[in-house]
């Protein structure tokens, strides 16, 4: 990389942000940062959101426009951006031409902002490469974004290069430091088979015509000055692709969706490192060949400087009639039937004061972007009331499996029959939106993840137990994915979880010892469990040991020293270390299992039917599905009683 910070589209997401480290009152922050706050929102916050699904000359995408809507909702509902075209400009499909994008950056952002402005620039669409003419790229190619009207031979190339964008963004950051850049695209040349589309257009060996390259000249200066801490979040490594995924019937960019989802759910006290540890785990579990990256000196800063002057994420609520309350959030936002919400008056920010609550409601029906609820306590609800989740109902999770060319394979047909009896496994009919893909090839049954990565040992079709062994592998992966996905959407406990490796990176040589540090910033004693989810399907309980109880007193820190071990016959493995902290002792040993395909199924839930607490029952239900048809929320499971954090490490053979 040159001495300037290049806007590289090697996958995807760049975020530059300046955040205050002191704690001030709302009025003091407004005065110090020049924030112009009205009852409706921030008058000096601006966003340019660009999404291209429909292309004139190259393959269309499905989820780019949804990314724009998702980002827009986040800015308006959680960060007080004003919902009008003066403050949020959207370019979609035919509007997002080369000329239109460049003009919008100049007119909507550069010409409007001042030193105190908060700015978000988001692009979601195809990325690519084109021959470098300025000599600043080691590989001889400039990274590009692909506007609606750009094409490949014989059509004109109207891509916007990283050199051009650096010039524009340098002008923007010279005016205000409070800028967030988000790019969800990739540059690889060939799309792979996967559960979701790859956001890529083949590279172009032609040079851009002069009338394009002369619009903006390359710039040698850095986008940010030397004393500015920046954060670079990339959707995948330089030689990988960024993929799309489906959530609740809608398509999104995988990185964008998990990033927005984690920011929405995490609240104010979350750093980029905290967010990306979870995002990396989620993306790589879905697409093992895609590994999001985190760089920059600002990794430990809090996400979004406006977070300190607005309320934590909430859902708008209004009363439709005497029986029905409408919530402006639905299935795509993670709302589940049976969950309980506390309702506060319009404009309220102090959600931790019980006396300010006006009602309690229960969700009775969810739709794609809206939900219906009923009042179970309290009074009528005025329009624009603010609802905060109090108790989340965790329905059984489902592993989606696609059997490729199942009609032509007797064995796959039998496997499909066998899997149909499992309530936690759903057979999908299209080669999209799956967690696992099974196929028969060269005398073997092969198991792939959301991309063509093989994640289980191959099973010979001549094996008399081929159906039984394949079903065993699938059910083990179902449990692994479910444990990975256990999370609290509204945690109220505050803990810090860090991994200290000799290399200061997430890569660790086998046999190396490393430290984990956990600090309890809450006011209650917390009981800890550390669960190790390996990319070979193993689930291990690092601590507490059987019969033991690990806890941290309020304000205290514990350190534990671990050794990185590598299974035989593999050169590397990626582990997700998941901390679960609760206010009550909890048993997790029933979650353990051996690597997929290497042994019999792990311990099941038998012997644990009489759980110590509602939380224990929640964990068992989420992982294994022991309480189908029961509503865990009825047992008064409070999201304030537990919290999860995740960190990812890669163990490499010496």
C-alpha positions as CSV (number, residue, x, y, z in Angstrom):
1,X,0.0,0.0,0.0
2,X,1.3,3.5,-0.8
3,X,1.8,6.1,1.9
4,X,-1.8,7.3,1.3
5,X,-4.7,5.2,2.5
6,X,-6.2,3.8,-0.7
7,X,-9.9,3.1,-1.0
8,X,-9.6,-0.5,-2.1
9,X,-12.6,-2.5,-3.1
10,X,-11.1,-5.8,-2.4
11,X,-14.0,-6.6,-0.6
12,X,-15.8,-4.3,0.6
13,X,-16.2,-2.2,3.5
14,X,-14.3,0.8,4.6
15,X,-15.1,2.8,7.6
16,X,-13.2,5.9,8.7
17,X,-14.4,7.5,11.9
18,X,-13.3,9.9,14.7
19,X,-14.8,9.3,18.1
20,X,-14.6,11.2,21.4
21,X,-13.0,9.3,24.3
22,X,-14.4,11.5,27.1
23,X,-17.8,11.2,28.6
24,X,-20.0,14.3,28.5
25,X,-23.6,15.2,29.0
26,X,-25.8,15.4,25.9
27,X,-25.8,19.2,25.9
28,X,-22.0,19.3,26.4
29,X,-21.4,16.9,23.5
30,X,-23.7,18.9,21.2
31,X,-21.7,22.1,22.1
32,X,-18.3,20.4,21.7
33,X,-19.0,18.6,18.5
34,X,-21.2,21.3,16.9
35,X,-24.1,18.8,16.6
36,X,-27.3,20.6,15.6
37,X,-30.0,18.6,17.2
38,X,-33.7,19.2,16.9
39,X,-36.6,17.1,18.2
40,X,-36.6,15.4,14.8
41,X,-32.9,14.6,14.4
42,X,-29.5,15.8,13.5
43,X,-29.6,18.7,11.0
44,X,-25.9,18.5,10.1
45,X,-25.8,14.7,9.4
46,X,-25.6,13.8,5.7
47,X,-25.7,10.4,3.9
48,X,-25.2,9.3,0.3
49,X,-26.5,5.8,-0.2
50,X,-25.9,4.0,-3.5
51,X,-27.2,0.6,-4.4
52,X,-27.1,-1.1,-7.8
53,X,-29.1,-4.3,-8.5
54,X,-29.9,-3.7,-12.2
55,X,-27.0,-3.2,-14.6
56,X,-27.2,-2.1,-18.2
57,X,-24.4,-4.4,-19.5
58,X,-23.3,-6.8,-16.7
59,X,-25.0,-9.4,-14.5
60,X,-27.6,-8.1,-12.1
61,X,-27.5,-8.5,-8.3
62,X,-30.3,-9.1,-5.8
63,X,-29.4,-7.5,-2.5
64,X,-27.7,-4.2,-3.2
65,X,-30.8,-2.1,-2.9
66,X,-31.9,-3.9,0.2
67,X,-28.5,-3.0,1.7
68,X,-29.3,0.7,1.1
69,X,-32.7,0.5,2.8
70,X,-31.1,-1.4,5.7
71,X,-28.4,1.2,6.2
72,X,-30.9,4.0,5.8
73,X,-33.2,2.5,8.5
74,X,-30.2,2.2,10.8
75,X,-29.2,5.8,10.4
76,X,-32.7,7.1,10.9
77,X,-33.9,4.9,13.7
78,X,-30.7,4.4,15.7
79,X,-28.6,7.5,14.9
80,X,-31.1,10.3,14.4
81,X,-30.4,11.1,10.8
82,X,-33.2,13.2,9.3
83,X,-35.4,11.3,6.8
84,X,-35.4,13.8,3.9
85,X,-33.6,14.2,0.6
86,X,-31.6,17.2,1.9
87,X,-29.9,14.9,4.4
88,X,-30.1,11.4,3.0
89,X,-29.7,11.1,-0.8
90,X,-30.4,7.7,-2.4
91,X,-29.2,6.6,-5.8
92,X,-30.7,3.2,-6.9
93,X,-30.1,1.3,-10.2
94,X,-30.5,3.7,-13.2
95,X,-29.8,6.7,-11.0
96,X,-26.4,5.3,-10.0
97,X,-24.5,6.1,-13.2
98,X,-20.9,7.1,-13.3
99,X,-21.9,10.8,-13.8
100,X,-24.6,10.5,-11.2
101,X,-22.4,9.1,-8.5
102,X,-19.6,11.6,-8.9
103,X,-22.0,14.5,-9.1
104,X,-23.8,13.4,-5.9
105,X,-20.5,13.1,-3.9
106,X,-19.6,16.6,-5.0
107,X,-23.0,18.3,-4.7
108,X,-24.7,16.4,-1.8
109,X,-21.7,15.9,0.4
110,X,-18.6,18.1,-0.4
111,X,-20.6,21.2,-1.2
112,X,-22.9,20.9,1.9
113,X,-20.8,19.8,4.8
114,X,-18.8,21.8,7.3
115,X,-16.3,21.0,10.0
116,X,-19.0,19.7,12.4
117,X,-20.9,17.6,9.9
118,X,-21.4,13.8,10.2
119,X,-21.2,12.1,6.9
120,X,-21.9,8.5,5.6
121,X,-21.2,7.4,2.1
122,X,-22.3,3.9,1.3
123,X,-22.0,1.9,-2.0
124,X,-23.4,-1.6,-2.5
125,X,-22.9,-3.3,-5.9
126,X,-20.4,-4.9,-8.2
127,X,-16.7,-4.3,-7.8
128,X,-13.9,-5.0,-10.3
129,X,-10.4,-4.1,-11.6
130,X,-9.0,-2.2,-14.5
131,X,-5.5,-1.7,-15.8
132,X,-3.6,0.9,-13.7
133,X,-2.3,3.9,-15.6
134,X,-0.9,5.9,-12.7
135,X,1.7,3.3,-11.7
136,X,0.6,3.2,-8.0
137,X,-0.6,-0.4,-7.9
138,X,1.7,-3.3,-7.2
139,X,-0.4,-5.7,-9.1
140,X,-0.9,-3.4,-12.1
141,X,-4.6,-3.0,-11.6
142,X,-6.8,-0.3,-10.0
143,X,-9.8,-1.5,-7.9
144,X,-13.1,-0.1,-9.1
145,X,-16.8,0.2,-8.3
146,X,-19.1,-0.6,-11.2
147,X,-21.9,2.0,-11.9
148,X,-25.2,1.0,-13.5
149,X,-24.0,2.2,-17.0
150,X,-20.6,0.5,-17.1
151,X,-19.8,-2.6,-19.1
152,X,-17.2,-4.9,-20.6
153,X,-16.1,-5.3,-24.2
154,X,-17.8,-4.3,-26.5
155,X,-19.5,-1.8,-24.1
156,X,-17.7,1.2,-22.7
157,X,-16.1,0.8,-19.3
158,X,-17.4,3.6,-17.0
159,X,-16.0,2.1,-13.7
160,X,-14.9,4.6,-11.0
161,X,-11.4,3.8,-9.8
162,X,-9.9,3.9,-6.4
163,X,-7.7,6.8,-7.5
164,X,-10.7,8.8,-8.5
165,X,-12.6,8.1,-5.3
166,X,-9.5,8.9,-3.2
167,X,-9.5,12.4,-4.7
168,X,-13.1,13.0,-3.9
169,X,-12.9,11.5,-0.5
170,X,-9.8,13.5,0.3
171,X,-11.7,16.6,-0.4
172,X,-14.5,15.5,1.9
173,X,-12.3,14.5,4.8
174,X,-10.4,17.8,4.5
175,X,-13.7,19.5,5.5
176,X,-14.9,17.2,8.3
177,X,-13.3,14.3,10.2
178,X,-16.6,12.7,11.0
179,X,-16.9,10.6,7.9
180,X,-18.0,7.0,7.5
181,X,-17.3,5.2,4.1
182,X,-19.0,1.9,3.5
183,X,-18.3,-0.1,0.3
184,X,-19.8,-3.6,-0.1
185,X,-18.4,-5.0,-3.3
186,X,-15.5,-7.2,-4.5
187,X,-13.0,-7.3,-7.4
188,X,-12.4,-10.9,-8.2
189,X,-12.7,-12.0,-11.8
190,X,-14.9,-15.1,-11.7
191,X,-18.0,-15.9,-9.7
192,X,-18.0,-19.2,-7.8
193,X,-20.8,-21.5,-7.1
194,X,-22.3,-20.5,-3.7
195,X,-25.5,-20.1,-1.7
196,X,-25.4,-16.4,-2.6
197,X,-24.3,-14.3,-5.6
198,X,-20.7,-13.0,-5.7
199,X,-20.5,-9.2,-6.2
200,X,-18.0,-9.3,-8.9
201,X,-17.5,-8.3,-12.6
202,X,-14.5,-9.6,-14.6
203,X,-11.5,-7.4,-14.6
204,X,-10.9,-5.2,-17.8
205,X,-7.5,-5.1,-19.5
206,X,-8.6,-2.0,-21.4
207,X,-7.6,1.4,-20.0
208,X,-10.3,3.9,-19.3
209,X,-11.0,6.4,-22.1
210,X,-9.5,9.9,-21.5
211,X,-12.8,11.6,-21.0
212,X,-13.2,9.4,-17.9
213,X,-9.8,9.5,-16.4
214,X,-9.4,13.3,-16.9
215,X,-12.5,14.1,-14.8
216,X,-10.6,13.5,-11.6
217,X,-6.8,13.3,-11.4
218,X,-4.9,10.9,-9.1
219,X,-3.9,12.4,-5.8
220,X,-0.7,11.6,-3.9
221,X,-1.9,13.0,-0.6
222,X,-3.4,10.8,2.1
223,X,-7.2,10.8,2.6
224,X,-6.6,11.1,6.3
225,X,-3.8,13.0,8.0
226,X,-1.1,11.2,10.0
227,X,-2.7,11.9,13.4
228,X,-6.1,10.5,12.4
229,X,-7.0,7.1,13.6
230,X,-9.0,5.2,11.0
231,X,-10.7,1.8,10.7
232,X,-10.6,-0.4,7.6
233,X,-13.2,-3.2,7.5
234,X,-13.0,-5.5,4.5
235,X,-15.6,-8.0,3.6
236,X,-12.9,-10.6,2.7
237,X,-9.2,-11.0,2.0
238,X,-7.7,-9.7,-1.2
239,X,-8.0,-12.9,-3.1
240,X,-11.6,-13.7,-2.0
241,X,-15.1,-12.7,-3.1
242,X,-17.8,-11.0,-1.1
243,X,-21.1,-12.8,-1.4
244,X,-24.8,-12.1,-1.0
245,X,-27.1,-14.0,1.4
246,X,-30.9,-14.3,2.0
247,X,-32.5,-13.4,5.3
248,X,-36.2,-14.0,5.9
249,X,-36.9,-14.2,2.2
250,X,-34.8,-11.1,1.2
251,X,-31.3,-10.8,-0.2
252,X,-28.5,-8.7,1.3
253,X,-24.8,-8.4,1.0
254,X,-23.4,-10.8,3.6
255,X,-21.0,-8.3,5.1
256,X,-23.5,-5.4,5.1
257,X,-26.3,-7.4,6.7
258,X,-24.2,-8.9,9.5
259,X,-22.5,-5.5,10.2
260,X,-25.8,-3.6,10.4
261,X,-27.4,-6.3,12.4
262,X,-24.6,-6.4,15.0
263,X,-24.5,-2.6,15.3
264,X,-28.2,-2.5,15.9
265,X,-28.1,-5.2,18.5
266,X,-25.0,-4.2,20.4
267,X,-26.0,-0.8,21.9
268,X,-23.6,2.1,22.7
269,X,-20.7,0.4,24.5
270,X,-19.3,-1.5,21.6
271,X,-16.0,-1.1,19.7
272,X,-15.2,-1.9,16.1
273,X,-13.1,-4.9,17.3
274,X,-16.1,-6.2,19.3
275,X,-18.5,-5.8,16.3
276,X,-16.1,-7.4,13.8
277,X,-15.3,-10.4,15.9
278,X,-18.9,-11.4,15.7
279,X,-19.3,-10.3,12.1
280,X,-16.2,-12.4,11.0
281,X,-17.6,-15.4,12.8
282,X,-21.0,-15.1,11.2
283,X,-19.8,-14.4,7.7
284,X,-17.1,-17.2,7.7
285,X,-19.5,-19.7,9.2
286,X,-21.9,-19.1,6.3
287,X,-19.2,-18.8,3.6
288,X,-15.9,-20.4,4.8
289,X,-13.9,-19.0,1.9
290,X,-14.8,-15.4,2.8
291,X,-12.9,-13.9,5.7
292,X,-13.6,-10.3,6.7
293,X,-10.6,-8.2,7.7
294,X,-10.2,-5.5,10.4
295,X,-7.3,-3.0,10.2
296,X,-6.5,0.5,11.5
297,X,-5.5,2.3,14.7
298,X,-9.1,2.9,15.6
299,X,-10.1,-0.7,16.1
300,X,-10.8,-0.2,19.8
301,X,-12.9,3.0,19.4
302,X,-16.6,3.0,20.0
303,X,-18.8,2.6,16.9
304,X,-20.4,5.8,15.7
305,X,-19.8,9.0,17.5
306,X,-23.5,10.0,17.4
307,X,-24.2,7.0,19.7
308,X,-23.5,9.1,22.8
309,X,-26.1,11.7,22.0
310,X,-29.1,9.6,20.9
311,X,-31.1,6.8,22.5
312,X,-30.0,3.2,22.2
313,X,-31.7,1.4,19.3
314,X,-35.5,1.2,19.6
315,X,-38.5,0.3,17.5
316,X,-41.2,2.8,16.7
317,X,-44.7,1.7,17.9
318,X,-48.2,3.0,17.4
319,X,-51.7,1.8,18.3
320,X,-53.8,0.6,15.4
321,X,-56.9,-0.2,17.4
322,X,-57.8,-1.3,20.9
323,X,-56.3,-4.8,20.4
324,X,-53.4,-4.2,17.9
325,X,-50.1,-2.4,18.3
326,X,-47.9,-1.9,15.2
327,X,-44.1,-2.2,15.5
328,X,-42.0,-0.8,12.7
329,X,-39.8,-3.9,12.7
330,X,-40.3,-7.5,11.5
331,X,-38.7,-10.7,10.5
332,X,-35.8,-9.1,8.7
333,X,-34.9,-7.2,11.9
334,X,-35.0,-10.4,14.1
335,X,-38.3,-9.8,15.8
336,X,-39.9,-13.0,17.0
337,X,-43.4,-14.0,17.9
338,X,-43.8,-14.2,21.7
339,X,-41.2,-11.6,22.5
340,X,-42.0,-8.9,25.1
341,X,-41.3,-5.1,24.6
342,X,-41.4,-2.2,27.0
343,X,-43.0,0.9,25.5
344,X,-41.8,4.5,26.3
345,X,-43.3,7.9,25.2
346,X,-42.2,9.5,21.9
347,X,-38.7,11.1,22.2
348,X,-37.8,9.2,25.4
349,X,-34.1,8.3,25.7
350,X,-33.8,7.0,29.3
351,X,-35.1,3.5,28.8
352,X,-33.5,2.3,32.1
353,X,-36.0,4.3,34.2
354,X,-39.0,2.0,34.9
355,X,-41.2,5.0,35.9
356,X,-41.0,6.3,32.3
357,X,-42.5,3.2,30.8
358,X,-46.1,3.5,29.6
359,X,-46.9,-0.1,28.6
360,X,-45.7,-3.6,28.0
361,X,-46.6,-5.4,24.8
362,X,-46.3,-9.0,23.4
363,X,-45.6,-9.7,19.8
364,X,-48.4,-11.9,18.3
365,X,-47.6,-11.8,14.6
366,X,-44.5,-11.0,12.5
367,X,-44.3,-9.9,8.9
368,X,-41.3,-9.0,6.8
369,X,-40.7,-5.4,8.0
370,X,-43.6,-5.0,10.5
371,X,-45.0,-6.8,13.5
372,X,-48.3,-6.8,15.4
373,X,-48.4,-6.9,19.2
374,X,-51.0,-6.8,22.0
375,X,-50.9,-4.7,25.3
376,X,-50.4,-7.0,28.3
377,X,-49.9,-4.1,30.8
378,X,-50.3,-0.4,30.7
379,X,-52.2,2.3,28.9
380,X,-52.9,3.3,25.3
381,X,-49.8,4.0,23.1
382,X,-49.4,7.3,21.2
383,X,-47.9,7.4,17.7
384,X,-44.1,7.4,17.5
385,X,-43.7,5.7,20.9
386,X,-40.4,3.9,21.4
387,X,-40.3,0.1,22.2
388,X,-37.4,-1.7,23.7
389,X,-37.2,-5.5,23.8
390,X,-37.4,-6.8,27.3
391,X,-37.7,-10.5,26.8
392,X,-36.8,-12.3,23.6
393,X,-38.5,-15.5,22.6
394,X,-35.9,-17.8,21.0
395,X,-37.7,-20.2,18.6
396,X,-36.0,-23.4,17.5
397,X,-33.3,-22.6,14.9
398,X,-33.3,-24.4,11.5
399,X,-30.4,-25.6,9.4
400,X,-31.2,-25.2,5.7
401,X,-29.9,-28.1,3.5
402,X,-29.9,-28.3,-0.3
403,X,-29.4,-31.6,-2.1
404,X,-27.9,-31.0,-5.5
405,X,-29.3,-33.1,-8.3
406,X,-31.2,-35.1,-5.7
407,X,-33.6,-36.5,-8.3
408,X,-30.7,-38.3,-10.1
409,X,-29.2,-39.9,-7.0
410,X,-30.9,-42.7,-5.1
411,X,-28.7,-42.1,-2.1
412,X,-29.4,-38.4,-1.9
413,X,-33.1,-39.2,-2.1
414,X,-32.8,-41.6,0.8
415,X,-30.8,-39.0,2.7
416,X,-33.5,-36.4,2.1
417,X,-36.1,-38.8,3.5
418,X,-34.0,-39.4,6.6
419,X,-33.4,-35.7,7.2
420,X,-37.1,-34.9,6.8
421,X,-37.8,-36.4,10.2
422,X,-35.5,-33.9,12.0
423,X,-37.3,-30.8,13.2
424,X,-34.2,-28.6,13.2
425,X,-33.4,-29.4,9.5
426,X,-35.2,-27.9,6.5
427,X,-34.7,-29.1,3.0
428,X,-34.7,-26.1,0.6
429,X,-35.7,-26.6,-3.1
430,X,-33.5,-24.0,-4.8
431,X,-29.7,-23.7,-4.9
432,X,-29.7,-20.6,-2.8
433,X,-30.2,-19.5,0.8
434,X,-28.8,-22.8,2.2
435,X,-26.4,-23.5,5.1
436,X,-25.2,-26.9,3.8
437,X,-25.1,-28.4,0.3
438,X,-25.0,-32.2,-0.2
439,X,-23.9,-33.6,-3.6
440,X,-22.8,-37.0,-5.0
441,X,-19.5,-36.9,-7.0
442,X,-17.0,-39.6,-8.0
443,X,-18.4,-42.2,-5.7
444,X,-18.6,-39.9,-2.6
445,X,-21.2,-37.8,-0.8
446,X,-19.7,-34.4,-0.3
447,X,-20.8,-31.7,2.2
448,X,-20.2,-28.1,1.4
449,X,-21.0,-24.9,3.4
450,X,-22.6,-21.8,1.9
451,X,-19.8,-21.7,-0.7
452,X,-17.9,-24.7,-2.3
453,X,-15.7,-25.2,0.8
454,X,-15.9,-28.9,1.8
455,X,-16.5,-28.9,5.6
456,X,-17.0,-32.7,6.3
457,X,-15.0,-35.8,5.5
458,X,-16.2,-37.3,2.2
459,X,-18.3,-40.5,2.6
460,X,-18.0,-43.3,0.1
461,X,-21.3,-44.1,-1.6
462,X,-20.3,-47.8,-1.4
463,X,-20.3,-47.6,2.4
464,X,-23.2,-49.6,3.8
465,X,-23.7,-46.8,6.4
466,X,-23.5,-43.9,3.9
467,X,-27.0,-42.6,4.7
468,X,-26.7,-42.9,8.4
469,X,-23.2,-41.3,8.4
470,X,-24.3,-38.4,6.3
471,X,-27.3,-37.7,8.4
472,X,-25.0,-37.8,11.5
473,X,-22.7,-35.2,9.9
474,X,-25.6,-32.9,9.0
475,X,-27.2,-33.1,12.5
476,X,-23.8,-32.3,14.1
477,X,-23.4,-29.3,11.8
478,X,-27.0,-28.2,12.8
479,X,-26.0,-28.2,16.5
480,X,-22.7,-26.3,15.7
481,X,-24.4,-23.6,13.7
482,X,-27.1,-23.2,16.4
483,X,-24.6,-22.8,19.2
484,X,-22.7,-20.2,17.1
485,X,-25.9,-18.3,16.6
486,X,-26.9,-18.0,20.2
487,X,-26.9,-14.4,21.1
488,X,-28.7,-11.8,23.2
489,X,-30.2,-9.1,21.1
490,X,-30.6,-6.7,24.0
491,X,-27.7,-7.3,26.5
492,X,-27.6,-5.1,29.6
493,X,-24.4,-6.6,31.2
494,X,-21.1,-5.1,30.3
495,X,-18.1,-7.3,29.9
496,X,-14.8,-7.0,27.9
497,X,-13.2,-10.0,26.3
498,X,-9.8,-9.9,24.6
499,X,-7.3,-12.4,23.2
500,X,-3.6,-11.6,23.6
501,X,-1.5,-13.5,21.1
502,X,2.3,-13.3,20.7
503,X,1.9,-12.2,17.1
504,X,-0.7,-9.5,18.0
505,X,-2.9,-10.9,15.2
506,X,-5.6,-13.6,15.1
507,X,-3.1,-16.1,13.7
508,X,-1.4,-18.4,16.2
509,X,1.2,-21.2,15.7
510,X,0.2,-24.6,17.1
511,X,1.6,-25.2,20.5
512,X,1.8,-21.5,21.3
513,X,0.4,-20.3,24.5
514,X,-1.8,-17.2,24.6
515,X,-3.9,-15.3,27.2
516,X,-7.5,-14.4,27.3
517,X,-8.7,-11.5,29.4
518,X,-12.2,-11.0,30.7
519,X,-13.3,-8.0,32.7
520,X,-16.7,-7.6,34.4
521,X,-17.8,-4.0,34.1
522,X,-21.2,-4.9,35.5
523,X,-22.5,-4.5,39.0
524,X,-23.3,-8.2,39.5
525,X,-21.3,-11.3,39.9
526,X,-21.1,-13.1,36.5
527,X,-20.7,-16.8,35.9
528,X,-18.6,-17.6,32.8
529,X,-18.4,-20.2,30.2
530,X,-15.9,-20.3,27.3
531,X,-17.0,-22.4,24.4
532,X,-14.6,-23.3,21.6
533,X,-16.3,-23.8,18.2
534,X,-13.7,-25.2,15.7
535,X,-14.2,-25.1,11.9
536,X,-14.1,-28.9,11.9
537,X,-17.4,-28.9,13.8
538,X,-16.1,-29.6,17.2
539,X,-17.7,-27.9,20.2
540,X,-15.6,-27.8,23.3
541,X,-16.1,-26.3,26.8
542,X,-12.8,-24.8,27.8
543,X,-14.1,-23.8,31.1
544,X,-15.7,-24.3,33.5
545,X,-14.6,-27.9,33.9
546,X,-17.3,-30.4,34.8
547,X,-18.7,-29.5,38.2
548,X,-16.8,-26.3,38.4
549,X,-18.1,-22.7,38.5
550,X,-16.1,-19.8,37.1
551,X,-17.3,-16.4,38.1
552,X,-16.0,-12.8,38.1
553,X,-16.9,-10.3,40.8
554,X,-18.0,-6.8,39.8
555,X,-15.1,-4.7,38.5
556,X,-12.7,-7.6,38.5
557,X,-10.6,-9.1,35.7
558,X,-9.6,-12.7,35.1
559,X,-6.8,-14.0,32.9
560,X,-6.6,-17.6,31.6
561,X,-3.7,-19.0,29.7
562,X,-4.5,-21.4,26.8
563,X,-2.5,-23.5,24.4
564,X,-3.3,-23.6,20.6
565,X,-3.8,-27.2,19.5
566,X,-4.2,-28.4,15.9
567,X,-6.0,-31.6,14.9
568,X,-4.0,-34.2,12.9
569,X,-4.0,-34.1,9.1
570,X,-4.9,-30.4,8.8
571,X,-2.6,-27.5,8.3
572,X,-4.8,-24.8,9.9
573,X,-8.1,-24.4,11.6
574,X,-10.3,-21.4,12.5
575,X,-11.8,-21.4,16.0
576,X,-14.5,-19.1,17.4
577,X,-14.1,-18.6,21.1
578,X,-17.5,-17.7,22.5
579,X,-18.0,-16.3,26.0
580,X,-21.4,-16.6,27.7
581,X,-21.7,-14.7,31.0
582,X,-24.8,-15.0,33.2
583,X,-25.9,-13.9,36.6
584,X,-26.7,-17.5,37.6
585,X,-24.7,-20.7,37.4
586,X,-25.5,-22.7,34.2
587,X,-24.6,-26.1,32.8
588,X,-23.2,-26.2,29.3
589,X,-21.6,-29.7,29.1
590,X,-24.5,-31.1,27.0
591,X,-23.4,-28.8,24.2
592,X,-20.0,-30.5,23.6
593,X,-19.4,-32.6,20.5
594,X,-16.4,-34.2,18.7
595,X,-15.3,-33.0,15.2
596,X,-17.9,-33.8,12.5
597,X,-17.4,-37.2,11.0
598,X,-14.7,-38.3,13.4
599,X,-16.7,-39.9,16.1
600,X,-20.2,-40.8,17.3
601,X,-22.7,-38.0,18.1
602,X,-21.9,-36.1,21.2
603,X,-23.8,-36.1,24.4
604,X,-27.4,-35.1,23.9
605,X,-29.9,-33.4,26.2
606,X,-30.9,-36.6,28.1
607,X,-30.1,-36.1,31.8
608,X,-30.6,-32.3,31.6
609,X,-34.4,-32.2,31.3
610,X,-34.7,-30.5,34.7
611,X,-32.8,-27.3,34.0
612,X,-31.5,-25.1,36.8
613,X,-32.8,-21.9,35.2
614,X,-34.8,-20.5,32.3
615,X,-31.5,-19.6,30.7
616,X,-30.3,-23.2,30.7
617,X,-33.5,-24.2,29.0
618,X,-33.0,-21.4,26.4
619,X,-29.5,-22.6,25.6
620,X,-30.7,-26.2,25.2
621,X,-33.6,-25.2,23.1
622,X,-31.6,-22.9,20.8
623,X,-28.9,-25.6,20.3
624,X,-30.8,-28.8,20.3
625,X,-34.5,-28.0,20.3
626,X,-35.7,-29.6,23.5
627,X,-38.8,-27.3,24.1
628,X,-40.6,-27.0,20.8
629,X,-43.9,-25.4,21.3
630,X,-43.0,-23.8,24.6
631,X,-42.5,-20.1,25.1
632,X,-39.3,-19.5,27.0
633,X,-40.4,-15.9,27.6
634,X,-43.1,-17.2,29.9
635,X,-40.4,-18.1,32.3
636,X,-39.4,-14.5,32.7
637,X,-36.1,-14.8,30.9
638,X,-34.6,-11.3,31.1
639,X,-32.1,-10.3,28.5
640,X,-30.4,-8.3,31.2
641,X,-29.3,-11.6,32.9
642,X,-26.9,-12.8,30.2
643,X,-24.5,-11.7,27.4
644,X,-22.4,-13.3,24.7
645,X,-19.1,-12.2,23.1
646,X,-17.1,-13.9,20.4
647,X,-13.5,-13.8,19.2
648,X,-11.9,-15.6,16.3
649,X,-8.4,-17.2,16.1
650,X,-6.7,-19.1,13.3
651,X,-4.3,-21.9,14.4
652,X,-1.5,-22.7,11.9
653,X,0.8,-25.7,11.8
654,X,4.5,-24.9,12.4
